[in-house]
Every structure is written in structure tokens, then in C-alpha cells.
Amino acid sequence: MDRRIPNIMGTQHPDNANVPFFKKDGEPFVSAFNEINEAYQNYAVLDADEYMWDWEGKHADSSVIDRLYSEHYEYFKQHPLGNDKFLTFRLPNIWEEKGYSLMQAMTTILLAEDFADDLNFKNRPLFEAILPMARTAEQLLKMEEKFSSLAHFKDQEFGNGHKNTDRLRMIPLFESFEAQYNAPKILQKYVELYKKNFSEDLKYMRVFLAGSDSALSNGFLNSIIGNKLALTKLGEFSTESGIDIYPIAGTGSTIFRGGLSPKLVDRYLEEFPGLKTATIQSAFRYDYPLDSVVKPAIAKLRDGLQHNAFKIINDDDQKTLLDVADKAAAEYHKTLDPLINDLQSVFDAFPKRRDRHQHVGIIGYSRDVDGYKMPRAITFTGSLYSVGVPPEVLGTGRILKKLDKAEFKTLTQYYPNIKNDFKHVLKYFSTDALDSLIKQNSNWQGVKEDVDAIQDIFDITAGPTNEDEVEHAKLANDLVRIDDAEVRNILIEKMAKLRHFLG
């Protein structure tokens, strides 16, 4: 290994309820211009190893390296990017959205190398990038080839005495259940193509597993099983290929989106064996007291990830979990589809935290589930919590009730915190709000069946356990009975602060 693998990755995911600690204006919204200061604060104050600079579906400041080095020169002389700290671009996927910003992002990587050289920094500050929604090895290779061609063109036409490095390490981000499960096949093909095209062997690979979008697409239970199977498959591939694999997980504070908050670090490490890099998203960083975020949470998380080894699930149990995941996805879709229209007004009232592209279909893209245009996962998650229905329960209770003893035993063996997770999320369940929703649309009755089944199976009681949760339930019931978008927005904000995450 010629580099250190980062364990703690800060991201720009807009799931914070409260104002970031570094902001003085009292607003939780972080502008694209302020994201550069945010990146520095995450390095210097939170001691994050890495920061993800997102070009996918959002506005990104291409002056990021210029400003970081210019405004914080002494810090980065002590903690150089590319060696001690890392900045990693998430590129737009040109097979899913218009690639208007791809050349800009790649040019920024090349110019950052020039600028660092001019300042006598030894390290190339940007040298790897994430490809979201990766589906094939050919896509990864195509991105490598585009960068190499651009580097050569720049040297020929705009040479300044410094020859640019023409390689960009790609990190595939696998989002769907199928892509995650089939990751080893894609990686093996990529290794072969890389060797053929560049005459080099890959010694290691970082691989990114999504948690949020997979849950949005096929439900919580399907998503967490998919993550576990993917980690097993990556562990098997590493052993068979001899290539070191360093998985990254894109997880938020909610259980639905992975369940990584300062209070859930031990749970997180137990549920995702083999992970080497965790994303600490905005809610993790800004919705808890700063002293509890840095220590013990980040320190404990880093230590745990450094010692986190793969735990391989045997073939028979993999098959059982695959069957459970398929059943869970089917029940989720059956439950969610007739409820989507009821949620649209809540989606529309959801607070914004970042500068995002609004031109869906022109610059950005939208998620599609069963023909419905869906919001981003944070909006979806927070909206369900705001109507008193944690999205983790959708379709889950009824499918758990249908599992036979062997299936249930296998599931709980590899998901040891399942009872505690549902006990945790059901604190934000509102009986009154759900009853109001059922009066408006009888299809919500299925969600009530899910909650009842989860209570019976795990011998837990859904509903508030303290004053903040009681207040949350009351606000949820208020929200489902009003039509005013501005009032809905205010109620969503209040509930988010009570539960320590927006979505």
C-alpha cells in the first residue's frame, strides 16, 4: 500500500436539522460557496480523514483546492491533501444525467495538481473519484480513459512545465441491490480491462456501497440485507483475487439510511463487518453537541473501522437472506405504491439544506419507483417520519410475520440489532397521525398491520417514551391534518430538531 486508507469521510448530504457549528448566521442551509469552509472545518475541528466533494446533481465550487490552500495554507502544509487528508470528488454519472460538469470536475483535478506543484506540495491533492450508480466495468474504464485523454490534451495544448498525472483511481458506487450483490463480477471484469488497457495490476480497490437509495428503491429490510450480502461478496472476492478491498458505506443517522449517529457507533460497527470507511453526514456532525461528536464518537468509529474484518456468510444462509430480501422488496412496493400521492404535499414542503440542481431531466435526474417520481432519500425519509410513520416499518412487519422459523433465525443471526433498531425507530410512531391518514386513505391500514406485527414479534411497544417524543407525535398529527405548505415546513423543522436528524 502506497497510501493510507481514510476511515472517516465527511459528506455534503443535507440531513441536518440544526445549524452547523461553524456558521454564524443561525441558518442550517449551507451554500455552495460556504461548503469550502465546511470542508476545512471537518478536517480541522472534527478530524475527518476525507471529505467528499459532490458534483452529482448539485452545484460544486471548482475553486475548492485554490481556496483551501490559499485560505488555510499553514494547516495543509502540516496535513497535506493526498497524504494525510483526502478530498474525493463524486463525479456525475454521464449514463444517468447530463454530463455538463464532468469535464469541469476533471479539469479541476488536473489544475489542482498544477497549483499544488507551484506551492511546492509533494502530493497530488486529488487522485481518485467516485462514480455513482456504477453498473458495469466498462463505465469505470471509460471514466479512466476520459481523464487520461484530457490530461494528455492539457499537457499538449496548455502545458506549463508541469506534466500532469494521467491516471484517476475510480471508486465504483453500487446503489441497487443487484449492483451490490454482483459487485465482484463487475470488479473482476474491471481488473481485467484495467490490466489490458494500462498494463498495470490493481493492488487494491475502494468500493462504495449505498444505503439510502437502495432503501428508497426496495425498502429498509431489503437494503440492509443487500449491504450485508455485498460485504460478504466483497470479502470473498478479496480472498479469491488477492486484491485488498476497502469498502465505504454511504449511511445517514436514521436506521432507514444505515443508522450511523454519534449514539449508534457500536451498533453500526457490529452490523457492517468489513467496512473500512464510514460517511459521517450532516446530521451526525451538526445535530449533537460538538464535544460528543469528536470524542468519543469519531474516535471510537475510526478505531473500530481500523479493526473491522469481513465476516463471511455461508452459501446456504446467503440464499435464505436473498429470498427474504426479495419478499421484503415485494411487500414494500405493495405497501408504498398506493400511499405516494398522499405524501407529495409533504415532499413539497420539505426544507432545503444545500444548493441542488432543480432542472430534473435536463441537468439532474429523479428517482423512479414503480413509475412514481420519487424525491431524494433524505426527503422521503424525513417526510415519513414527519407524518409519524418511520419508513423502516413499510411492508416489514407483515413480511417478518410470514417468515418461517428457519428464515427468521437466519435473519436475526446476521442482523443482531433488529429488535433494538425497531424499538428505536418506533419511538417516533404516532398512532393518532396514522389514524388520521387511514381516514383519508384506507391503504394506510397496511402500515398499521406492519406496526402491530413488529410489536408482537419483538415484544416492544410503539410510541413515545419521553417528552420530546410525545411532542413529536403531536406535531405529526397536526401536520397530517393541515394543508398550508408554510406551516408544514415549520412543523417538519421542529420535528427534525426533536429527533436529531432531518431525514
C-alpha positions as CSV (number, residue, x, y, z in Angstrom):
1,M,0.0,0.0,0.0
2,D,1.3,3.4,-1.0
3,R,-1.3,5.4,0.8
4,R,-3.4,5.5,4.0
5,I,-7.0,4.4,3.7
6,P,-9.3,7.0,5.2
7,N,-11.7,5.8,7.8
8,I,-13.9,8.9,8.4
9,M,-15.4,10.6,5.3
10,G,-17.4,13.8,5.7
11,T,-20.1,14.3,3.1
12,Q,-22.5,17.1,1.9
13,H,-25.6,15.0,2.4
14,P,-28.2,17.6,3.6
15,D,-29.8,15.7,6.6
16,N,-29.0,18.1,9.4
17,A,-31.8,19.6,11.5
18,N,-29.7,22.2,13.3
19,V,-27.2,24.9,12.4
20,P,-23.7,23.7,11.6
21,F,-21.3,24.6,14.4
22,F,-19.1,26.8,12.1
23,K,-22.0,29.0,10.9
24,K,-22.6,32.4,12.5
25,D,-25.8,33.4,10.7
26,G,-28.1,31.0,12.5
27,E,-29.3,29.3,9.3
28,P,-29.0,25.5,8.8
29,F,-28.7,26.0,5.0
30,V,-25.1,25.6,3.6
31,S,-24.5,27.4,0.4
32,A,-22.1,26.1,-2.3
33,F,-19.7,28.9,-1.5
34,N,-19.7,28.0,2.2
35,E,-19.0,24.3,1.5
36,I,-15.3,25.0,1.2
37,N,-15.2,26.4,4.7
38,E,-17.3,23.4,5.8
39,A,-14.7,21.0,4.3
40,Y,-11.9,22.8,6.2
41,Q,-13.9,22.7,9.5
42,N,-14.5,19.0,9.0
43,Y,-10.7,18.4,8.7
44,A,-9.5,20.8,11.4
45,V,-12.2,20.6,14.0
46,L,-13.8,17.1,13.5
47,D,-10.6,15.4,12.4
48,A,-12.3,13.8,9.4
49,D,-9.8,11.9,7.2
50,E,-11.6,12.6,4.0
51,Y,-14.2,14.9,2.5
52,M,-16.4,14.1,-0.4
53,W,-16.8,16.9,-2.9
54,D,-20.1,16.3,-4.7
55,W,-20.6,17.1,-8.4
56,E,-23.6,14.8,-8.8
57,G,-26.9,16.6,-9.1
58,K,-25.7,19.7,-7.3
59,H,-23.7,22.9,-7.7
60,A,-20.0,22.4,-6.9
61,D,-17.3,25.1,-6.5
62,S,-14.4,24.3,-8.8
63,S,-12.1,26.7,-6.9
64,V,-12.1,24.2,-3.9
65,I,-8.3,23.5,-4.0
66,D,-7.3,27.1,-4.7
67,R,-9.4,28.3,-1.8
68,L,-8.4,25.6,0.7
69,Y,-4.7,26.0,0.0
70,S,-4.9,29.8,-0.2
71,E,-7.1,30.3,2.9
72,H,-5.6,27.6,5.1
73,Y,-2.0,27.2,3.7
74,E,-0.3,26.5,7.1
75,Y,-2.8,23.8,8.0
76,F,-2.4,21.9,4.8
77,K,1.4,22.2,5.0
78,Q,1.1,20.2,8.2
79,H,-1.7,18.0,6.9
80,P,-1.3,17.7,3.1
81,L,-4.1,16.7,0.9
82,G,-3.4,13.4,-0.9
83,N,-1.3,12.1,2.0
84,D,-2.7,13.0,5.4
85,K,-6.1,14.3,4.5
86,F,-8.1,13.5,1.4
87,L,-10.6,15.3,-0.9
88,T,-12.6,12.9,-3.1
89,F,-14.8,14.1,-6.0
90,R,-18.1,12.3,-6.6
91,L,-18.4,12.8,-10.4
92,P,-21.7,13.0,-12.3
93,N,-22.7,9.7,-14.0
94,I,-23.0,10.6,-17.7
95,W,-25.1,7.5,-18.3
96,E,-27.7,8.8,-15.8
97,E,-27.6,12.6,-16.1
98,K,-26.3,15.2,-18.4
99,G,-22.5,15.4,-18.0
100,Y,-22.2,19.2,-18.1
101,S,-19.9,19.3,-15.1
102,L,-17.8,16.2,-15.8
103,M,-15.1,18.0,-17.8
104,Q,-15.1,20.8,-15.3
105,A,-14.6,18.3,-12.5
106,M,-11.8,16.5,-14.3
107,T,-10.1,19.8,-15.3
108,T,-10.3,20.9,-11.6
109,I,-8.4,17.7,-10.7
110,L,-5.6,18.5,-13.2
111,L,-5.4,22.1,-12.3
112,A,-5.2,21.2,-8.6
113,E,-2.1,19.2,-9.3
114,D,-0.5,22.1,-11.0
115,F,-1.4,24.5,-8.2
116,A,0.0,22.1,-5.5
117,D,3.2,21.8,-7.5
118,D,3.6,25.5,-7.7
119,L,3.2,25.7,-3.9
120,N,5.9,23.0,-3.5
121,F,3.5,20.5,-2.1
122,K,4.8,17.0,-2.7
123,N,1.5,15.2,-3.0
124,R,-1.1,15.3,-5.8
125,P,-4.1,16.6,-3.9
126,L,-6.8,14.8,-5.9
127,F,-6.2,11.3,-7.3
128,E,-9.4,9.3,-7.0
129,A,-13.1,9.9,-7.7
130,I,-16.4,8.2,-7.1
131,L,-18.7,7.1,-9.9
132,P,-22.3,7.0,-8.6
133,M,-24.8,4.4,-9.9
134,A,-22.0,2.3,-11.3
135,R,-23.3,-0.7,-13.2
136,T,-20.5,-2.0,-15.4
137,A,-16.8,-2.4,-15.6
138,E,-16.9,-0.6,-18.9
139,Q,-18.3,2.5,-17.3
140,L,-15.4,2.7,-14.9
141,L,-12.8,2.2,-17.6
142,K,-14.5,4.8,-19.8
143,M,-14.1,7.4,-17.0
144,E,-10.4,6.4,-16.7
145,E,-9.9,6.8,-20.4
146,K,-11.7,10.2,-20.5
147,F,-9.4,11.5,-17.7
148,S,-6.3,10.2,-19.4
149,S,-7.2,11.8,-22.7
150,L,-8.0,15.1,-21.0
151,A,-4.7,15.0,-19.2
152,H,-2.7,14.4,-22.4
153,F,-4.7,17.2,-24.2
154,K,-4.0,19.7,-21.4
155,D,-0.3,18.9,-21.5
156,Q,-0.1,19.3,-25.2
157,E,-2.2,22.5,-25.6
158,F,-1.9,24.2,-22.2
159,G,1.4,22.9,-20.9
160,N,3.0,25.0,-18.2
161,G,6.2,23.0,-17.5
162,H,4.5,20.5,-15.1
163,K,3.3,17.2,-16.6
164,N,0.0,16.0,-15.3
165,T,-0.5,12.5,-14.0
166,D,-2.9,10.8,-16.4
167,R,-4.5,8.3,-14.0
168,L,-7.6,8.7,-11.9
169,R,-8.4,5.9,-9.5
170,M,-12.1,5.2,-9.8
171,I,-14.3,4.2,-6.8
172,P,-17.5,2.5,-8.0
173,L,-20.6,3.4,-6.0
174,F,-23.0,0.5,-6.2
175,E,-26.5,1.6,-5.3
176,S,-29.1,-1.0,-6.2
177,F,-29.4,-4.4,-4.5
178,E,-28.5,-6.2,-7.8
179,A,-25.4,-4.0,-8.4
180,Q,-24.1,-4.5,-4.9
181,Y,-24.7,-8.3,-5.0
182,N,-23.0,-8.6,-8.4
183,A,-20.1,-6.2,-7.4
184,P,-17.4,-9.0,-7.6
185,K,-18.3,-9.8,-11.2
186,I,-18.1,-6.1,-12.2
187,L,-14.8,-5.7,-10.2
188,Q,-13.2,-8.8,-11.8
189,K,-14.1,-7.5,-15.3
190,Y,-12.7,-4.1,-14.4
191,V,-9.4,-5.6,-13.1
192,E,-9.0,-7.4,-16.4
193,L,-9.9,-4.3,-18.5
194,Y,-7.6,-2.2,-16.5
195,K,-4.7,-4.6,-17.0
196,K,-5.4,-4.8,-20.7
197,N,-5.6,-1.0,-21.2
198,F,-3.0,0.3,-18.8
199,S,-0.6,-2.7,-18.5
200,E,-0.9,-2.5,-14.7
201,D,-2.3,-4.6,-12.0
202,L,-4.6,-3.2,-9.4
203,K,-3.3,-3.9,-5.9
204,Y,-6.3,-2.5,-4.0
205,M,-9.7,-1.1,-4.6
206,R,-12.1,1.1,-2.7
207,V,-15.7,0.2,-3.2
208,F,-18.7,2.3,-2.2
209,L,-22.0,0.8,-1.1
210,A,-25.1,3.0,-0.9
211,G,-27.6,2.7,1.9
212,S,-30.1,5.4,1.3
213,D,-31.1,5.0,-2.3
214,S,-31.3,1.2,-2.0
215,A,-33.7,1.6,0.9
216,L,-35.8,4.1,-1.1
217,S,-36.0,1.8,-4.0
218,N,-36.8,-1.5,-2.3
219,G,-37.4,-0.9,1.4
220,F,-35.3,-0.9,4.5
221,L,-35.1,-4.7,5.1
222,N,-34.1,-5.4,1.5
223,S,-31.5,-2.7,1.7
224,I,-29.8,-3.8,4.9
225,I,-29.7,-7.4,3.8
226,G,-28.2,-6.2,0.5
227,N,-25.4,-4.3,2.3
228,K,-24.6,-7.4,4.4
229,L,-24.5,-9.7,1.3
230,A,-22.4,-7.2,-0.6
231,L,-19.9,-7.1,2.2
232,T,-19.7,-10.9,2.2
233,K,-19.3,-11.0,-1.6
234,L,-16.5,-8.3,-1.4
235,G,-14.8,-10.3,1.3
236,E,-14.9,-13.4,-0.8
237,F,-13.6,-11.5,-3.9
238,S,-10.7,-10.1,-1.9
239,T,-9.7,-13.5,-0.8
240,E,-10.0,-15.1,-4.2
241,S,-8.4,-12.3,-6.2
242,G,-5.7,-11.3,-3.8
243,I,-6.7,-7.7,-4.2
244,D,-7.3,-5.7,-1.0
245,I,-10.8,-4.4,-0.9
246,Y,-11.7,-1.4,1.3
247,P,-15.5,-0.9,1.4
248,I,-17.1,2.5,2.0
249,A,-20.7,2.8,3.2
250,G,-22.9,5.8,2.5
251,T,-25.1,5.8,5.6
252,G,-27.1,8.5,7.4
253,S,-28.2,8.9,11.0
254,T,-31.6,7.2,10.5
255,I,-31.8,3.5,10.7
256,F,-33.6,3.6,7.3
257,R,-30.5,5.2,5.8
258,G,-27.9,3.0,7.6
259,G,-28.1,4.1,11.2
260,L,-24.8,5.9,11.9
261,S,-25.1,8.6,14.5
262,P,-22.9,9.5,17.5
263,K,-25.1,7.4,19.7
264,L,-25.1,4.3,17.4
265,V,-21.4,3.7,16.7
266,D,-21.2,0.3,18.4
267,R,-24.4,-0.8,16.7
268,Y,-23.1,0.3,13.3
269,L,-19.7,-1.5,13.6
270,E,-21.5,-4.7,14.6
271,E,-23.9,-4.6,11.7
272,F,-21.5,-3.9,8.9
273,P,-18.4,-6.1,9.3
274,G,-15.6,-5.4,6.8
275,L,-16.3,-1.7,6.3
276,K,-13.2,0.5,6.3
277,T,-14.7,3.9,5.6
278,A,-17.9,5.4,7.0
279,T,-19.6,8.5,5.9
280,I,-20.4,11.0,8.7
281,Q,-23.2,13.0,7.1
282,S,-24.5,16.4,8.2
283,A,-26.8,15.2,10.9
284,F,-24.0,13.2,12.5
285,R,-21.8,16.3,12.6
286,Y,-24.3,19.1,13.4
287,D,-27.2,17.6,15.4
288,Y,-25.3,16.6,18.5
289,P,-23.0,18.6,20.9
290,L,-19.6,19.1,19.3
291,D,-17.7,17.5,22.1
292,S,-19.7,14.3,21.8
293,V,-19.1,14.2,18.0
294,V,-15.3,14.4,18.0
295,K,-14.8,12.3,21.1
296,P,-15.9,9.7,21.7
297,A,-17.9,9.1,18.5
298,I,-15.5,9.8,15.7
299,A,-12.5,8.5,17.7
300,K,-14.4,5.2,18.5
301,L,-15.6,4.9,14.9
302,R,-12.1,5.3,13.5
303,D,-10.6,2.7,15.8
304,G,-13.5,0.3,15.2
305,L,-13.1,0.6,11.4
306,Q,-9.4,0.0,11.5
307,H,-10.0,-3.3,13.2
308,N,-13.2,-4.2,11.3
309,A,-12.8,-7.6,9.5
310,F,-15.1,-9.3,7.0
311,K,-17.4,-11.9,8.4
312,I,-18.4,-14.3,5.6
313,I,-22.0,-15.6,5.4
314,N,-22.1,-19.2,4.3
315,D,-23.7,-20.1,0.9
316,D,-26.9,-21.6,2.4
317,D,-27.6,-18.6,4.6
318,Q,-26.8,-16.3,1.7
319,K,-29.6,-18.0,-0.3
320,T,-32.0,-17.7,2.6
321,L,-31.2,-14.0,3.0
322,L,-31.7,-13.5,-0.7
323,D,-35.2,-15.0,-0.5
324,V,-36.1,-12.8,2.5
325,A,-34.8,-9.7,0.7
326,D,-36.9,-10.5,-2.4
327,K,-40.0,-11.0,-0.3
328,A,-39.4,-7.8,1.7
329,A,-39.0,-5.7,-1.5
330,A,-42.2,-7.0,-2.9
331,E,-44.1,-6.2,0.3
332,Y,-42.5,-2.7,0.4
333,H,-43.7,-1.9,-3.1
334,K,-47.2,-3.3,-2.4
335,T,-47.4,-1.1,0.7
336,L,-45.9,2.1,-0.6
337,D,-47.4,2.5,-4.1
338,P,-50.9,3.5,-3.0
339,L,-49.5,6.0,-0.4
340,I,-47.2,8.0,-2.7
341,N,-49.7,10.6,-3.8
342,D,-50.7,11.3,-0.1
343,L,-47.1,12.2,0.6
344,Q,-46.5,14.6,-2.3
345,S,-47.5,17.7,-0.4
346,V,-45.2,16.8,2.4
347,F,-42.3,16.2,0.0
348,D,-43.0,19.7,-1.5
349,A,-42.9,21.3,1.9
350,F,-39.6,19.7,2.9
351,P,-36.8,22.1,4.0
352,K,-33.7,22.6,1.8
353,R,-30.2,22.5,3.1
354,R,-28.0,22.6,0.0
355,D,-27.8,24.1,-3.5
356,R,-29.2,21.4,-5.7
357,H,-29.9,21.3,-9.5
358,Q,-33.6,21.9,-10.0
359,H,-33.8,21.1,-13.7
360,V,-34.6,17.4,-13.2
361,G,-34.3,15.7,-16.6
362,I,-32.0,18.4,-18.0
363,I,-29.1,18.7,-15.6
364,G,-30.1,16.3,-12.8
365,Y,-32.3,13.2,-12.6
366,S,-35.1,11.9,-10.4
367,R,-35.5,8.6,-8.7
368,D,-38.2,6.4,-10.1
369,V,-40.0,3.7,-8.1
370,D,-42.8,1.7,-9.8
371,G,-43.4,4.6,-12.2
372,Y,-43.6,7.2,-9.5
373,K,-41.2,10.1,-9.5
374,M,-39.6,10.0,-6.1
375,P,-37.8,12.6,-4.0
376,R,-34.3,12.1,-2.8
377,A,-33.9,9.6,0.0
378,I,-33.4,12.3,2.7
379,T,-36.7,14.0,1.8
380,F,-38.5,10.7,1.6
381,T,-37.2,9.5,4.9
382,G,-37.9,12.8,6.8
383,S,-41.3,13.1,5.3
384,L,-42.4,9.7,6.5
385,Y,-41.0,10.5,10.0
386,S,-42.9,13.8,9.9
387,V,-46.3,12.0,9.4
388,G,-45.5,9.8,12.4
389,V,-44.6,6.7,10.3
390,P,-41.0,5.6,10.4
391,P,-40.2,4.4,6.9
392,E,-38.4,1.3,8.3
393,V,-41.8,-0.3,9.0
394,L,-43.3,-0.1,5.5
395,G,-44.0,-3.7,4.5
396,T,-41.6,-5.0,7.1
397,G,-43.9,-6.2,9.8
398,R,-46.1,-8.3,7.6
399,I,-43.2,-9.9,5.8
400,L,-41.5,-10.7,9.2
401,K,-44.7,-12.4,10.3
402,K,-44.7,-14.6,7.1
403,L,-41.1,-15.9,7.6
404,D,-40.8,-19.5,8.7
405,K,-38.6,-20.3,11.7
406,A,-35.5,-21.0,9.7
407,E,-35.8,-17.8,7.8
408,F,-36.4,-15.7,10.9
409,K,-33.5,-17.4,12.7
410,T,-31.1,-16.7,9.8
411,L,-32.2,-13.1,9.5
412,T,-31.7,-12.3,13.2
413,Q,-28.4,-14.2,13.3
414,Y,-26.9,-11.8,10.7
415,Y,-28.9,-8.8,11.9
416,P,-28.3,-8.9,15.6
417,N,-29.7,-5.4,16.4
418,I,-33.0,-5.9,14.6
419,K,-35.1,-5.7,17.8
420,N,-33.3,-2.7,19.2
421,D,-33.5,-0.9,15.8
422,F,-37.2,-1.2,15.7
423,K,-37.5,-0.3,19.3
424,H,-35.5,2.8,18.5
425,V,-37.4,3.9,15.4
426,L,-40.9,3.2,16.8
427,K,-40.4,5.9,19.4
428,Y,-41.4,8.3,16.6
429,F,-44.5,6.4,15.6
430,S,-47.7,8.4,16.1
431,T,-51.0,6.4,16.5
432,D,-53.1,9.5,16.1
433,A,-51.4,10.6,12.9
434,L,-51.7,7.2,11.3
435,D,-55.4,7.0,12.3
436,S,-55.8,10.4,10.6
437,L,-54.1,9.1,7.5
438,I,-56.2,6.0,7.4
439,K,-59.4,8.1,7.4
440,Q,-58.1,9.9,4.3
441,N,-56.9,6.7,2.6
442,S,-57.7,3.2,3.8
443,N,-54.4,1.9,2.2
444,W,-52.6,3.2,5.3
445,Q,-54.2,0.4,7.2
446,G,-51.4,-1.9,5.9
447,V,-48.9,0.2,7.8
448,K,-50.9,-0.3,10.9
449,E,-50.7,-4.0,10.3
450,D,-46.9,-3.7,9.9
451,V,-46.5,-1.8,13.2
452,D,-48.8,-4.3,15.1
453,A,-46.7,-7.2,13.7
454,I,-43.4,-5.7,14.8
455,Q,-44.7,-5.1,18.3
456,D,-45.9,-8.7,18.5
457,I,-42.8,-10.3,17.1
458,F,-40.3,-8.4,19.2
459,D,-42.5,-7.7,22.3
460,I,-42.0,-4.0,22.1
461,T,-44.4,-1.1,22.3
462,A,-44.6,1.5,19.6
463,G,-44.9,5.2,20.6
464,P,-43.2,7.9,22.5
465,T,-41.1,7.2,25.6
466,N,-40.2,10.8,26.7
467,E,-41.4,14.4,26.4
468,D,-39.6,15.2,23.2
469,E,-41.1,12.1,21.5
470,V,-44.6,12.9,22.8
471,E,-44.2,16.4,21.3
472,H,-43.0,14.8,18.0
473,A,-46.1,12.6,17.9
474,K,-48.4,15.6,18.5
475,L,-46.7,17.6,15.7
476,A,-47.0,14.7,13.3
477,N,-50.7,14.5,14.0
478,D,-51.0,18.3,13.4
479,L,-49.1,18.0,10.1
480,V,-51.3,15.3,8.5
481,R,-54.4,17.4,9.2
482,I,-53.4,20.7,7.7
483,D,-52.9,21.9,4.1
484,D,-50.8,25.0,4.5
485,A,-47.3,24.4,3.0
486,E,-45.6,27.1,5.1
487,V,-46.9,25.6,8.3
488,R,-46.0,22.1,7.2
489,N,-42.4,23.3,6.6
490,I,-42.3,24.8,10.2
491,L,-43.6,21.6,11.7
492,I,-41.1,19.5,9.8
493,E,-38.3,21.6,11.1
494,K,-39.5,21.3,14.7
495,M,-39.8,17.6,14.5
496,A,-36.4,17.2,12.9
497,K,-34.7,19.0,15.8
498,L,-36.5,16.8,18.3
499,R,-35.2,13.6,16.7
500,H,-31.7,14.9,15.8
501,F,-31.9,14.5,12.0
502,L,-33.8,16.0,9.1
503,G,-34.1,12.9,7.0
